[in-house]
Amino acid sequence: MAVALTLATDLWAPLVEYRDESRWTHLVDPADAAAVLDPSLHAELAGAQVWLLSWLPGQGTDLHDHGSSAGAFAVARGTLTERVVAARPRAAAHQSTTDLAAGRVRYFGPHYVHQVTNSLTEPAVSLHVYAPALRWMNTYRVEHGALVRTGTEKAGVDW
């Protein structure tokens, strides 16, 4: 679904804004998303939430998960750098970094911890699909090789 939505530039391109002070986010109306999706995806969309995000150079997230939600994000424009951190029992957390150019997609489950940043010089845009709808995100840091939860951000309160 994330891929199909990124290909529907008529849906998202007119909506995109860029803000110097923070990343811009927009919750996509489900009816607007359904209008550009194949009808075979409508049942999947019914239980999902779609976010459109813009990223100026240097903007990014903290390390975070997606609470009880799973989903995918697709880069629609530009390139984003994703840092993934996986906790391991009795060993240092495994960390990897990947540049994701336009057209690339990342699928994730509820325990997927990552940080997304625009580390290049051009703006970027991404579409994120969450199911069930995103209600909270836990934030993390890596301390002495271990993944440590630092807080929880809640929908309607923190974003």
C-alpha positions in Angstrom: 0.0 0.0 0.0 2.8 2.4 0.8 4.3 1.9 -2.6 1.0 2.4 -4.4 0.5 5.7 -2.5 4.0 7.0 -3.3 3.2 6.4 -7.0 0.0 8.5 -6.6 1.8 11.8 -6.8 -1.5 13.6 -7.5 -2.5 12.6 -3.9 0.5 13.8 -2.0 2.5 16.3 -4.0 0.1 19.2 -3.7 -0.1 18.7 0.1 3.6 18.7 0.9 5.0 21.6 3.0 8.5 22.1 4.4 9.2 23.7 7.7 12.6 24.9 8.9 11.7 24.5 12.6 10.5 20.9 12.6 9.5 18.1 10.3 6.1 18.6 8.6 3.5 15.8 9.0 0.0 15.3 7.6 -2.5 12.6 8.3 -4.0 11.6 5.0 -7.8 11.3 4.8 -8.7 7.6 4.3 -11.2 8.6 1.6 -8.4 10.4 -0.4 -6.1 7.4 0.0 -8.9 5.0 -1.1 -9.6 7.1 -4.2 -6.1 6.4 -5.6 -5.7 2.7 -4.4 -6.8 -0.4 -6.2 -10.1 -1.6 -4.7 -8.3 -4.8 -3.6 -6.5 -2.7 -1.0 -9.5 -1.0 0.5 -10.1 -3.6 3.2 -6.5 -3.2 4.3 -6.8 0.5 4.3 -9.9 0.4 6.6 -7.7 -0.6 9.6 -4.7 1.6 8.7 -3.5 5.1 9.1 -1.5 7.0 6.4 0.9 9.8 7.2 2.8 12.0 4.8 6.0 13.5 6.1 8.6 16.0 4.7 12.2 16.2 5.7 14.5 19.1 5.1 18.3 18.4 5.2 19.3 17.6 8.8 15.8 16.8 10.1 15.1 13.5 11.6 13.5 11.4 14.4 14.8 10.1 17.7 15.3 6.3 17.9 11.7 5.0 18.2 9.3 2.1 17.7 5.7 2.3 16.7 4.0 0.9 19.8 1.7 -1.9 18.9 1.5 -0.9 15.2 3.2 -2.6 12.2 3.4 -1.1 8.8 5.7 0.3 6.1 7.2 3.5 4.9 8.2 4.4 1.4 10.4 7.2 0.3 8.5 9.3 -2.3 11.1 11.9 -3.0 14.8 12.4 -2.1 16.8 10.0 0.1 16.5 9.2 3.8 19.0 7.5 6.1 17.6 4.8 8.4 19.5 3.6 11.4 18.0 0.3 12.8 18.9 -0.9 16.3 18.0 -4.4 17.5 18.4 -5.5 21.1 20.1 -8.8 21.7 20.2 -10.8 24.9 23.6 -10.7 26.7 25.2 -8.9 23.8 25.5 -5.3 22.5 22.6 -4.1 20.4 23.0 -4.6 16.7 23.1 -1.4 14.6 22.9 -0.9 10.9 22.5 2.2 8.7 21.0 2.2 5.2 20.3 5.0 2.7 16.9 4.7 1.2 16.4 6.5 -2.1 13.0 7.4 -3.7 11.1 4.2 -4.4 12.6 2.2 -1.5 10.3 0.7 1.1 10.8 -0.5 4.7 8.4 -2.9 6.3 8.3 -3.1 10.1 6.7 -4.9 13.0 5.8 -3.5 16.4 9.2 -4.1 17.9 11.2 -2.4 15.1 13.4 0.4 16.5 14.8 2.9 14.1 15.8 6.5 13.5 15.1 8.2 10.2 17.1 11.2 9.1 17.6 13.3 6.0 21.4 13.4 6.0 21.7 14.7 2.4 21.3 18.2 1.0 18.0 17.9 -0.8 14.5 17.8 0.8 12.8 14.4 1.1 9.2 13.1 1.3 7.9 9.8 2.7 4.6 8.0 3.1 4.0 5.9 6.3 1.2 3.3 6.7 0.4 2.0 10.2 -2.0 -0.8 11.2 -3.5 -0.6 13.6 -3.5 3.2 13.7 -0.5 4.7 15.5 -1.4 5.5 19.1 2.0 5.7 20.7 5.7 5.4 20.1 8.4 4.5 22.5 11.7 6.4 22.3 15.2 4.9 22.9 18.9 5.6 23.2 21.8 3.2 23.0 23.8 3.3 26.3 26.9 1.1 26.8 25.8 -1.0 23.9 22.3 -1.6 25.3 19.0 -0.3 23.9 17.3 1.7 26.7 13.8 3.0 26.5 13.7 6.7 27.3 10.0 7.6 27.1 6.6 7.3 25.3 5.0 9.7 23.0 1.2 9.6 22.6 -1.0 10.5 19.7 -3.1 13.6 20.3 -0.6 14.7 23.0 2.9 14.7 21.5 2.0 14.8 17.9 
